[in-house]
Amino acid sequence: MLQLGLTKPVLDFEGKYYTYTDVPMALQPLQKPHPPFWYGVTRPESAAWAAKNRVNAVMNGPSVRVKAIVDSYLREWDSAHSGEPVATKLGTTRHIHVADSDAKAEEIARRAYAIWFDSNAELFRRYGTLPLHFPSTYDEAAKREMLVIGSPDTVREKLNRIVTETGTNYVIGRFAFGDMPFDRVQQSMTLFSKEVMPAFRANAAI
């Protein structure tokens, strides 16, 4: 349905849950035939649809979990596309903060992560639960390497290990989280672009 809506001037669709008849698609995408599709994958068995349909996959969590999903995606791709080289992005997401030193980066990110998690969990708490995919504390998130925090050297080393261990070829960074001031976010992204990204350009898109 989404693909039809992005590629046709008029949407006609009849499915199990939704039906649309003669709906004009007034806004057309700049990218043709449509923008790249991304699919959030949380379990290895969920990777099959994305691989078969040549859809980019994004995964969150510890490296061991991401690696299992990537392996499943690659098996499904190979089966569906007869050994054709993978042409999609296999991405993972991480909170990222870069500062002049590890201590400074942690000082800023620790407080910001606590506020971010508290906000992220608000609606979950109303129904007696908590988010499943994010640790509630900074220390636990750091232990699982779901945070990439530190000096440029430290961030570069951590990201290199994550990419190597997971088999991903794309990293999506959450640079602004919690109540982190804009100037801190800007400084972090500047350090990242100048001192971290160049190390990955030859092997991965970050």
C-alpha positions, -999 to 999 in steps of 0.1 A, spaced: 0 0 0 28 24 9 47 16 -22 17 22 -44 10 55 -27 46 66 -33 47 55 -70 12 62 -83 -6 95 -89 -38 79 -76 -40 52 -49 -64 23 -53 -59 -5 -28 -80 -32 -13 -66 -54 15 -76 -72 46 -74 -42 68 -74 -11 46 -92 -1 14 -86 31 -6 -104 41 -37 -93 69 -61 -72 88 -35 -51 115 -52 -14 115 -41 -9 152 -41 27 151 -28 52 131 -50 85 119 -36 117 135 -50 134 101 -51 121 78 -78 105 54 -79 102 60 -41 125 68 -12 145 39 3 125 17 26 138 8 61 125 -20 82 132 -22 120 142 -58 128 142 -70 164 145 -108 159 164 -130 135 132 -146 122 118 -112 113 147 -105 88 132 -127 61 107 -102 47 132 -74 45 158 -95 28 134 -110 2 120 -75 -6 154 -58 -8 146 -35 21 172 -18 43 173 -32 78 180 -13 111 187 -31 144 192 -20 179 208 -38 209 240 -56 219 263 -68 192 255 -104 198 218 -98 191 225 -76 160 249 -102 147 222 -129 148 198 -107 129 224 -98 103 233 -135 98 196 -143 93 192 -115 68 222 -126 48 210 -162 46 176 -151 35 191 -127 9 213 -154 -5 183 -178 -7 160 -153 -23 184 -137 -47 206 -166 -58 239 -154 -43 236 -118 -57 258 -94 -36 239 -76 -9 228 -42 -22 210 -29 9 221 -12 41 223 -33 73 223 -6 100 226 -5 138 217 24 160 236 38 190 236 68 213 268 86 204 286 115 222 321 126 215 340 150 236 377 160 242 381 133 268 363 101 279 355 116 313 339 147 298 319 127 273 306 104 300 297 133 323 275 149 297 260 117 283 253 100 316 229 128 327 214 131 293 207 94 289 188 93 323 166 121 312 161 106 277 151 72 291 127 88 316 110 106 288 110 76 265 95 54 292 67 77 302 39 62 281 51 27 289 49 34 326 12 44 323 5 9 313 27 -8 339 57 -17 318 90 -3 305 107 -2 271 120 -36 261 149 -26 239 167 1 260 183 -4 294 170 19 321 204 29 333 235 44 317 258 18 331 237 -11 317 234 6 283 272 11 283 278 -25 293 258 -36 263 276 -11 241 244 5 232 261 38 240 292 49 221 307 76 244 342 90 247 370 108 230 374 105 192 399 77 197 376 58 221 345 63 199 364 52 168 376 20 185 342 12 199 324 17 166 350 -3 148 345 -32 172 307 -30 168 307 -29 130 332 -58 129 313 -79 154 279 -74 140 286 -74 102 266 -42 98 276 -17 71 257 14 84 255 32 117 227 55 127 237 78 156 214 94 182 236 125 188 209 147 205 192 130 235 179 140 269 184 177 276 218 179 260 225 215 250 227 223 213 264 235 215 274 201 231 256 182 203 272 204 177 306 200 192 301 162 194 290 159 157 319 181 146 344 159 164 327 128 150 327 140 114 363 152 115 380 126 136 358 94 136 341 91 102 373 92 80 384 59 96 353 41 82 349 56 48 368 29 31 348 0 46 314 13 58 289 41 54 285 59 88 
